[in-house]
Amino acid sequence: MRQSAAAPAQRRRISTSYLYFFGSLGGILFGYDLGVISGVLLYINPLWHLGSVAQGVVGGSLAAGAVFGAIFAGRITERWGRRPSIMVAAVVFALGVLGCTFAPGFGVLVVARFVTGLAVGCSSATVPTYLSELAPTRVRGRLSTLNQLMVVSGILIAYIVDWALSGAGADNWRIMFAIAAIPAVVLFFGLMIMPETPRWLLKAGREDEAREVLEQTHRGEDVAAELGSIREVIRIDAEQRGSLRDLITPWAKPALVVALILAIGQQFSGTNAVNLYAPTMFKQLGLANSGSLLASIIMGAVKLVFTAWVFLVVDRWGRKPLLLLGNVLMALSLILLGAAVLGLHKGTGTGIVALLLLCLYWVGYELGWGAVVWVMMAEIFPLKVRGIGMATGSTVLWAATFAITFLFPVMSDHLGLAGSSFLFAAVSVVLFVLVRRYVPETKGRSLEQIELDLRGRVGGQEMEADKV
């Protein structure tokens, strides 16, 4: 029985670089679909005569679907495993993309983007967990950052495709959508030969497969010691199944608070307002369609460069310093952007100034709140509630995404670009205070150490309370 259980892992023996590439490729699905709609809106707005509310519905429908995808992700990943869950998400994503490509009107497009969002929400809750559970402790932050690197790469690819197809005819936006099917197909077939995570395998009683995967991914480390640590946490968590109620117990509540700060903060800092509506904003400031899309490409390139930099420094600088630095840069750039929009006349010069300040905004965001949020949410939850915790964090994040992407066109109509910039800057200041007070550092600690230390601290506090 042991030999037959180990055989599938043996057949899937692959290089570590291949493993992490396909493990993080799910980020491209989210990134491309998030980025492509910014160019599509430039063409369907006049075609279907969309007002600000309708634009918000189109932009927010992906996030609305993602809320429900993230809600069900926890149960799916715990029952089926991390890898099969991502494969299912790839199939659903491809079906949603087909619906977007051939949508005859506004209603069908909204429904198709909602379906696509189901897949995006599920993969966003699962991929970071998949990567963090496969990664050795010494490089876990760096390898988990690959997911955000893929998201940003997908956004940049979408911006380039939008710009390249800007003169391709009336149905160019359909081609923009159709290209999103390519990474979904690659992801599905790539995952067919990928392993499941050792933590899920050991929890499912498949120890030989878990050992095989650890030998592939933790080369040069003490695999027996790692298995022992995982067993210890599983033993502690075996008394009852993780549930939503467990998230508010004393030993898990601190992790939930951190996840909520990270999830809500990431979106209320304005990231997807800029992602989805940047070309529209540049057009309002005086740039033509092609110029607006080209400006978006420049922003996408800045995002990619600084996400790659975080990939190199996240395990040396730590998570918390990057979050704080990001808040400072975002607040500064948004304050200057609001002042520039108020003080300059509409035209090409204003558009260029806005581009430079938004590039500074993206430097701050990608240094801190882009990759680090997903890395930390995958790290902080104890194993027993890791699946439901990530699903909860992702659900809240996507609900916040929906709120911002739906409300921003209306907010922009009433507050203007300057007022919106000042509001998002204020959010960054508040986040700086919250991060300093509540968010711990997780650099250089195994997932099991993070959980055992959390339990030990809570247990010690309870003992002190009893003495008093």
Secondary structure, DSSP 8 states (H G I E B T S, - for coil): -HHHHHHHHHHT---HHHHHHHHHTHHHHHHHHHHHHHHHHHHHHHHHT--HHHHHHHHHHHHHHHHHHHHHHHHHHHHH-HHHHHHHHHHHHHHHHHHHHT--SHHHHHHHHHHHHHHHHHHHHHHHHHHHHHS-GGGHHHHHHHHHHHHHHHHHHHHHHHHHTTTS-TTHHHHHHHTTHHHHHHHHHHHTT----HHHHHHTT-HHHHHHHHHHHSTTS-HHHHHHHHHHHHHHHTTS---TGGGGSTTTHHHHHHHHHHHHHHHHTTHHHHHHHHHHHHHHTT--HHHHHHHHHHHHHHHHHHHHHHHHHHHHH-HHHHHHHHHHHHHHHHHHHHHHHHHS-SSHHHHHHHHHHHHHHHHHHIIIIIHHHHHHHHHHS-GGGHHHHHHHHHHHHHHHHHHHHHHHHHHHHHHHHHHHHHHHHHHHHHHHHHHHHH----TT--HHHHHHHHHHHHHHHHHHHHH-
